[in-house]
Amino acid sequence: MKSFSERRGLKPIRQTIHADGMTDELRNSLWNALHIAVWESEGFLHDRYGNLPKIDDFSAHLWFSYFKKPIDERPTYGYSNRSQRILKIIRDYFFGASWNEVYDFLEFVVGTFEKDKPRLSDFVNRVLITEMSAYRFIDGKLVDITNEQEREMLEEALADTRFAAVSAHIERALTLLADRKQPDYRNSIKESISAVEAMARLVSGNEKATLGEALKVLEKNGKLHSALKDGFSKLYGYTNDESGIRHAMLDEPTLSQHDAKYFPLSCTSFVNYLKSALA
């Protein structure tokens, strides 16, 4: 929501989506979200019953799996305020890290507390939306999805337990796309198309059906207009045909993030369309 100053034209309205960087406001707000939801949660820094605080296990996991540093480098039990000393090390890292490392850290924290704090990703997403980040948590991974309708469509598809194989392909496509160190655009596209193929087989009742065969079934049953069928066929090709569009496209020497991002969205949309044919 615009502030009073922004509505009155006294302060510039933030309009830039932050895709390749991070403002101080965004970084501060993300830390505050972790502070409220995790660091200040009951038993994390101090345990009223005399047990080790939860930060002990968390920091051991962090040092071992994320920092890749010796666990015994953490402040020892002989220090006073040991929990606060550990948290300060984490804080110094967070505010000194590059913008992409902050997102790496967020994924690690959200993944670590997936069971204990299942709403943490939703809380962080609200911050990402407010501070104009180009990324959202979807199924535990930060993905470059700036349109909220697109995000909701992907989340709905991933949550659909009726078609586990289809959802698995979409999830894998997003995972490959979301890897900021080594994104695999080619295989992300393949997984997206595989989701369509898996759905097409269910629609046609043929476990070996190609997308083209499933489209013919829909057209024959009056559930797909011929012009729409032709459009889908030209877009994806007969995906089991080695000379199809899929294979020609994947032979391109360079595939961009835009290419890879398009396919999870368009394939999920088409999967949802095919699902409606089963109703």
N, C-alpha and C positions, 0 to 999 in steps of 0.2 A: 504494500500500500504506500502511496506517495505521502511524504511528510508535508507538514504545513508549508515549510520553506520551498519545497519542490512544487507544490500546487500554486504557490504565489509567484513562481518564477525567480525566487531569490537564491535557489541552489540548483545546480544541474541535476537532471534526472538521470540515474544510471541506466544506460541502454545497451551497453556492450556486454555480450555474453562472453564470459571468461573461459576460453578453450585452451589457451597455451600459456597460462599464467594464473596468478592468484593475488587478489588484492589483500591488503592488510586486514580490511574489514572481514573478508571471507575467512582468512586464516584464523583471526581472533574468534570469529563466531563458531568455527568448527571446534576450536579448543574449548570454548565455553560449553558447547554441546557435550563434549566428552567429560568436562568437569562436572556438569550437572548430572549426566546419566550414568557415569562410571566412577570417576575419581571420588565424588562426594557420596556415592551410594553406601548404604549400611555395610559395615564390615570390610570395606575395601582398604582404607588407610589405617583404621583402628578397629580392633575387635573387643567388644565390651566383656567377653567371657574369658579373655586371656589367651585365645588361640592366635595363631599367626594370621595377620590380616591378608585379605585376598590379593593384595598387590604383590605378596611374596611369590605365589604361584604364577601370577600373570607376568611379573618381571622375569622370572626364570624362563618362562615360555618365550617372552620377547627377546631376551638375550640369546637364547639358544636358536630360535627359529627365524628371527627377523634381523636383529643386530649382528648375529653370527659372532658373538663375542663370548669369552669365558664367563660362565655364570658367577664364578667366585670373584669377579671384579666388582660386583655390586657392593654397596656399603654393607658392612657386616653387622651382626647383632650387637656388637659392642658400642656402636654409635647410638647416640640419642637421636630421636626423631628419624629413625631409619627409613620409615615409609616416605616421609617428606623428602629425604635425600634422594631416594630412588625416583620419586615423582619429578624432582627438579632435573634429574638427568634426562628423563623422558621429555619434559617440557623444553629443555634446551635443544634437544634434537628436533622437536616439532617446529620450533620457531627458527631454527637454523637450516632446516632441510629445504631443498628445492620444491617447487610447487607439486611436481609429479611424485616426489617422495612422500609428501604429505598425504596424497591420495593413496599411495601404497600402504602407508601406516594406517589410514582409516580402514582400508579393506582388511588389514590384519586384525585390527581391534574389533570391527564388526563381526568378522568370522570367528574370533575367539569367544565372543559373548553371544553367539548365535542362539544358543539354548537358554542362557540365563536372562538375556535382554533381547527378545525377538523383535521388539519395536524400535531398537536403536537405529536401524537403517532408515526407518520412517522419520525419526527425529532429525537425523542428519540430512535427509532429503529435504526437509522443510527449510533447513539452513541453506542448502545448495540452491533451492528455488529463490529464496529471499535475496541472496547475495549474487544472483545472476551467474551461477556456475553452469557450464555446459554439460555437467556430468550428473548422473543419478544412480543410486543403488538399485539394481534389478537383480533379484535372486543372489544377493550377497556380493555382486560385482559392480564396480563403477563403470558405467557405459556412457558413451557420448550420445545421449539422447536428450535433446533440448525441448522437444514437443511433449507436453504432458499427456496428450491423447495417445501418442505413440508409446510412451512409457506404460500407460495403463493397458494398452492392447497387448504388449509383450508380457506384462505381469499376469494378465488374465490367461494368456496361452500357456505360460509356464505352470500356472496353478491348476490347469485342467487335467485332473487325474484320469479322465476317461481315455486319453490318448497318450500314454506314457512315452511311447517310442517317438511320437511327434514332438512332444515337449522336450525330450532329451536332445534331439537334433537342434532345436532352437536354443536351448541352454548352452550347448557346445559351441554353436555359432557365436553367441554373445561372449562366451569365455575367450575364444580366440581373438575376437575383435577388441575386447577390453584389455588385453595384455599390452600395457604401455611400453614394456621393455622390448618384447619381440612379438608384435601383432602378426597374426597369420591370416592375412586377408583372403588368400586363395582357398584355404581349407574352411574358413568361416563361410565363404560363399557356398562351398560344397555342402556344408552341413545345413545351410538354409534351404538349399534345393532338396536335400535329402528329406527334410521335414515335409515338403510338398509331396514328394514321392510317397512317403509313408502314409500320408493322409489320402492320397489318390488311390492307393491300394485298398484302403478301408472303404472308400466310397464305391469303388468298382466291384468290391467283393472278390478281387483277384489279387493274391499275394504277390504276383509277379507283374502286376499291371504297371505300365508306364503312365506318365502324366497324360500323354495324348489319348491313351485308351480310356482313362477315367473321364476325360473331357467328353469323349464320344458317348459314354454312358449317360452323363448328365444331359447332354444335348438330346439324346434319344428319348430320355424320360421327361423332356420338356422343362428341365430345371436350369438350363443354360442357353442363352441366345447364341445363335451361330456366329454372330459378329464378335461377341465376347469370347467365345471359344477360340476363334481365330486369333484374337488379340493375345490371349494367354499362350497359345501355341507358339506364336512368333516371339513372345517375350522369353519364354523358358526353353523352347524347342522340345523335341521329343527326348527327354533327358536320358534315356538309355541308349540313344543313337550316338555313336562316336562322332558323327559329322554334325551333331546338333549345335545349337547356339551355346549351350553350356560348355562344351569342350572347346569350341573356338574361342570363347571369351576367356576361359581359364588358361589358354595358351598364350595370352598376352604377356609380354615381358614384365610389365609393371601394372599393378592393381593398386588403386588408392584407397584411403580410408572411406572416401565417399562411395566408391563402388561397393565396398564391403558393408557399409552401414545401410545402403539401400536394400540389400537383399534380406536381412532379417526382418525388416519392416514390411517389405512387399510380400515376402513369402509367408509371414505370419498373417497378413491380411488375407492372402489367398487361401491359407489353411482354414481361417475362420469362415471364409466363403464356402469351402468344401464341407466344413462341419454342418453348415446350414442345410446342405443337401441331404444329410442323414436324418434330419428332423421329420 
